[in-house]
Amino acid sequence: CGVVGLKRIQNLPSSFNLIGCADPLIFSKKINNSNKRILLTKNWKKILNLKNLNAVIICTTHHLHSKILLECIKKNIHAFVEKPAGVSLKETRNIVSKLHLKRNLIIRVGFNHRYHPAFLKAKKLIEDKKIGKIIYIRAVYGHGGRLNYEKEWRFKKKISGGGELIDKGSHLIDLSRLFLGDLKINSFNLKTYFWKMKLEDNCFITLENKKRSLAFLHASCTEWKNKFIFEIFGKSGKIEINGLGKSYGPESLTYYKMSKKMGIPKKNLFKFQQDPNYSWNYELREFHKDILKKRISRPGIFEAYENLKIINSIYRQNDNY
């Protein structure tokens, strides 16, 4: 029930009825729910023993994702887990293999950026062939941290699994795979420029698909002024997404259409006024549809596994790891 857990509770669709929350430092005053019978506990295992439980939302630190997911699979409980859905490739592979035996069990992974209005619009433009074949992607996701940021759990390797690569970088990898498909590592560089810690505060990576389309990605916690930009370049146009709302600035998408005579392209600007929490509610509604329709979640544990393959491979090859 930290920042992300509370955000999930606050954006819980009406199709879900909250019956229990678990957190080592649980604060009941922060959990707004009309159901007075809600179970509040410091032990997550007690949640899984509730008789009227159908699904769980896992918003713990990264190292607990796989452990809780495996227990959910054993008990036939649907699960929504935040990214990266684990830190160990071996554990995630084990989850993938066990799910093959339980076809009606739903595991959805919370890569909420896919459901930002700008990305939903970008996906539609690409499906409508508005920019032609994608030739490359360029993206930056950066923020400036806060005082004592290097002492937080996200920079303790055993708990988080890594630094900026597995944190903000996992979102950029997932979005790149959404548009370019399977990707292999082309090059990478992990740097610790500012924060006094052993993990990276900046990651620079390039990924490539079978058609030789590239993704140039930079995730950082030394950006100082929060920034998000995601550009998709096609043979006949370009899509540029700026901002995520709140401190990242207004969310917008600019579509540039190349003319046959080249020169300055035509420009269409789309501004999105949706609540910044729009994506959090949207993907939980998709989770509910997955359960009702018994459909395979996208993104699910398979997508998380493919993302972790890239992340874990980079960490294995990096000298500091």
C-alpha positions in Angstrom: 0.0 0.0 0.0 2.7 2.4 -1.0 2.5 5.1 -3.6 1.5 2.7 -6.4 -0.7 0.5 -4.3 -2.7 3.4 -3.1 -3.0 4.7 -6.7 -4.5 1.4 -7.7 -7.0 1.5 -4.9 -8.0 5.1 -5.8 -8.5 4.1 -9.4 -10.1 0.7 -8.8 -13.0 0.2 -11.3 -16.5 -0.4 -9.9 -16.4 -4.0 -11.2 -13.9 -4.8 -8.3 -14.8 -4.9 -4.6 -11.8 -4.4 -2.4 -11.8 -6.9 0.5 -8.3 -6.8 1.8 -4.9 -5.1 1.8 -1.5 -6.2 3.0 1.6 -4.1 3.7 4.3 -4.3 6.4 3.6 -0.6 7.1 -0.1 -0.5 6.3 -2.0 2.8 7.1 -5.7 2.2 7.3 -6.5 6.0 7.0 -5.1 6.1 3.5 -7.3 3.3 2.2 -10.7 4.7 1.2 -13.2 2.0 0.9 -16.9 1.8 2.0 -16.6 -1.8 2.9 -16.0 -1.8 6.7 -15.2 -5.5 6.7 -12.0 -5.1 4.7 -9.0 -7.1 6.0 -5.9 -5.0 6.8 -2.8 -7.1 7.5 0.9 -6.9 7.4 1.1 -10.5 6.0 0.3 -10.9 2.3 -0.2 -14.6 2.7 -3.4 -13.9 4.8 -4.9 -12.1 1.8 -4.5 -15.2 -0.3 -6.5 -17.3 2.3 -9.6 -15.1 2.0 -12.5 -17.3 1.0 -14.2 -14.8 -1.3 -11.0 -13.8 -3.1 -11.0 -13.9 -7.0 -8.0 -11.7 -7.9 -5.1 -9.8 -6.4 -3.2 -6.7 -7.4 0.5 -7.0 -6.5 2.2 -3.6 -5.9 5.1 -4.8 -3.8 8.8 -4.2 -4.2 10.2 -6.1 -7.2 11.8 -9.1 -5.4 8.4 -10.3 -4.1 6.6 -10.3 -7.4 7.5 -13.9 -8.5 7.0 -15.3 -5.0 3.5 -14.0 -4.7 2.6 -14.9 -8.3 3.6 -18.5 -7.7 1.3 -18.7 -4.7 -1.5 -17.2 -6.7 -1.0 -19.8 -9.4 -1.1 -22.6 -6.8 -4.4 -21.3 -5.4 -5.9 -20.5 -8.9 -6.2 -16.8 -8.1 -6.1 -14.2 -11.0 -3.3 -11.7 -10.5 -2.4 -8.2 -11.7 1.2 -7.5 -11.0 3.1 -4.2 -11.5 6.1 -4.2 -13.8 8.8 -5.6 -14.0 6.9 -8.7 -12.6 10.1 -10.1 -11.1 13.8 -9.7 -11.0 14.9 -13.2 -11.7 14.7 -14.6 -15.3 14.6 -18.1 -13.9 11.7 -17.4 -11.6 9.7 -15.7 -14.3 10.4 -18.6 -16.7 9.0 -20.9 -14.0 5.8 -18.8 -13.9 5.4 -18.9 -17.7 5.8 -22.7 -17.7 3.2 -23.2 -14.9 0.7 -21.0 -16.6 0.6 -23.4 -19.6 -1.1 -25.9 -17.3 -3.8 -23.4 -16.2 -5.2 -21.8 -19.3 -8.1 -20.0 -17.6 -5.8 -18.3 -15.0 -5.2 -14.6 -15.8 -1.9 -12.8 -15.1 -1.7 -9.2 -16.4 1.4 -7.0 -15.9 1.0 -3.3 -15.2 2.8 -1.5 -17.9 0.4 1.4 -17.6 2.2 3.6 -20.2 0.6 1.6 -22.9 -2.8 3.0 -21.9 -1.9 6.6 -21.8 -4.2 8.4 -24.4 -1.2 9.4 -26.5 0.0 5.8 -26.9 -3.5 4.6 -27.7 -3.7 7.3 -30.4 -0.2 6.4 -31.7 -1.2 2.7 -32.0 -4.3 3.6 -34.0 -2.3 5.9 -36.4 0.2 3.1 -37.0 -2.5 0.5 -37.5 -4.0 2.9 -40.1 -0.6 3.1 -41.8 -0.3 6.8 -41.3 3.5 6.8 -41.0 4.4 3.8 -43.1 7.0 1.2 -42.0 8.6 2.1 -38.7 12.3 2.6 -39.2 13.4 3.6 -35.7 12.3 4.9 -32.3 13.9 7.5 -30.0 12.9 8.0 -26.4 13.9 9.7 -23.2 12.4 9.1 -19.8 14.0 11.2 -17.0 13.4 12.7 -13.6 15.6 14.2 -10.9 15.0 12.0 -7.9 14.9 13.6 -4.5 17.0 14.0 -1.4 18.5 10.7 -0.2 17.1 9.0 -3.4 20.0 6.7 -3.5 19.0 5.2 -0.1 15.5 4.1 -1.2 14.6 0.5 -1.9 14.7 1.0 -5.6 18.5 1.3 -5.4 19.0 -1.8 -3.3 19.8 -4.5 -5.9 18.4 -7.5 -3.9 15.1 -5.7 -3.6 14.8 -3.8 -7.0 16.9 -6.0 -9.2 18.8 -3.0 -10.6 18.8 0.7 -11.2 17.3 2.9 -13.9 17.3 0.2 -16.5 14.8 -2.0 -14.6 12.9 1.0 -13.3 12.1 3.6 -16.0 14.0 1.6 -18.6 11.6 -1.3 -18.5 8.7 1.0 -19.6 10.8 2.2 -22.6 11.7 -1.4 -23.5 8.0 -2.5 -23.2 6.8 0.4 -25.4 9.5 -0.2 -28.0 8.5 -3.9 -28.2 4.8 -2.8 -28.5 5.7 -1.1 -31.8 8.7 -3.0 -33.1 8.1 -6.6 -31.9 10.8 -8.8 -30.6 14.1 -6.9 -29.9 17.7 -7.9 -29.4 20.4 -5.8 -27.7 22.5 -3.8 -30.2 24.5 -1.8 -27.6 24.3 -0.4 -24.1 26.0 1.7 -21.5 25.1 1.9 -17.8 26.5 4.9 -15.9 26.4 6.2 -12.3 27.0 9.9 -12.7 25.5 11.6 -9.6 24.0 9.4 -7.0 26.4 7.7 -4.6 25.5 4.1 -5.1 26.6 1.0 -7.0 23.6 0.9 -9.4 23.2 3.0 -12.5 21.4 6.3 -12.5 21.5 6.4 -16.3 21.1 3.8 -18.9 21.7 4.2 -22.6 20.6 1.3 -24.8 19.9 0.5 -28.5 17.7 -2.4 -29.4 17.1 -3.9 -32.9 14.4 -6.1 -34.5 14.7 -8.6 -37.3 13.9 -5.8 -39.9 16.8 -3.8 -38.5 14.6 -1.1 -37.0 16.3 0.4 -34.0 15.1 1.8 -30.6 17.4 4.4 -29.0 16.5 4.6 -25.3 17.7 6.7 -22.4 16.3 6.4 -18.9 17.7 8.7 -16.2 17.3 10.0 -12.7 19.6 13.0 -13.3 17.3 14.7 -15.7 16.5 17.3 -13.0 13.4 18.6 -14.8 11.1 15.6 -15.4 10.9 14.8 -19.1 9.2 12.2 -21.3 9.4 12.1 -25.0 8.8 9.1 -27.3 9.3 9.5 -31.1 8.3 7.0 -33.7 9.8 7.5 -37.1 8.2 5.9 -40.2 9.0 6.1 -43.9 6.2 8.5 -44.6 5.8 10.3 -41.3 6.6 10.7 -37.6 4.7 10.5 -34.3 6.1 12.5 -31.3 4.6 12.0 -27.9 5.5 14.6 -25.2 4.6 14.5 -21.5 2.7 12.2 -19.2 0.8 14.8 -17.2 1.6 16.3 -13.8 5.3 17.0 -13.4 6.1 15.6 -16.8 4.0 18.3 -18.5 0.8 18.1 -20.5 0.4 15.0 -22.6 0.3 15.5 -26.3 0.9 13.8 -29.6 2.1 15.5 -32.8 1.6 13.7 -36.1 3.9 14.8 -38.9 2.9 13.7 -42.4 5.5 13.8 -45.1 4.4 15.2 -48.5 5.4 13.6 -51.8 7.6 16.6 -52.5 9.3 16.3 -49.1 10.0 19.6 -47.5 8.2 20.8 -44.3 5.7 18.1 -43.3 2.0 18.7 -42.4 1.5 18.8 -38.7 -1.4 17.7 -36.5 -1.3 18.3 -32.8 -3.5 16.3 -30.4 -3.7 17.4 -26.8 -5.1 15.1 -24.2 -7.2 16.4 -21.3 -7.8 13.1 -19.5 -7.0 12.7 -15.8 -3.3 11.7 -15.4 -4.6 8.6 -13.6 -6.6 7.5 -16.7 -4.1 4.7 -17.6 -4.2 3.2 -14.2 -8.0 2.7 -14.3 -8.0 1.7 -18.0 -5.7 -1.3 -17.6 -7.5 -2.6 -14.5 -10.7 -2.5 -16.6 -8.8 -4.6 -19.2 -7.8 -7.0 -16.5 -11.4 -7.5 -15.6 -12.2 -8.1 -19.3 -9.4 -10.7 -19.5 -11.1 -12.6 -16.6 -14.6 -12.4 -18.0 -13.6 -13.3 -21.6 -11.0 -15.8 -20.5 -8.5 -14.2 -22.9 -4.7 -14.1 -22.6 -3.5 -10.8 -21.1 -1.5 -8.4 -23.3 0.8 -7.3 -21.7 1.1 -10.5 -19.6 3.8 -12.5 -18.0 5.2 -13.5 -21.4 5.8 -9.8 -22.3 7.4 -9.3 -18.9 9.6 -12.3 -19.5 10.8 -10.9 -22.8 11.5 -7.5 -21.3 13.4 -9.1 -18.4 15.5 -11.2 -20.9 16.9 -7.9 -22.3 17.3 -6.3 -18.9 19.0 -9.3 -17.3 21.3 -9.8 -20.3 22.5 -6.2 -20.1 23.1 -6.6 -16.3 25.1 -9.8 -16.8 27.3 -8.2 -19.5 27.9 -5.0 -17.5 31.3 -4.9 -15.6 29.8 -3.4 -12.4 27.4 -6.4 -12.0 
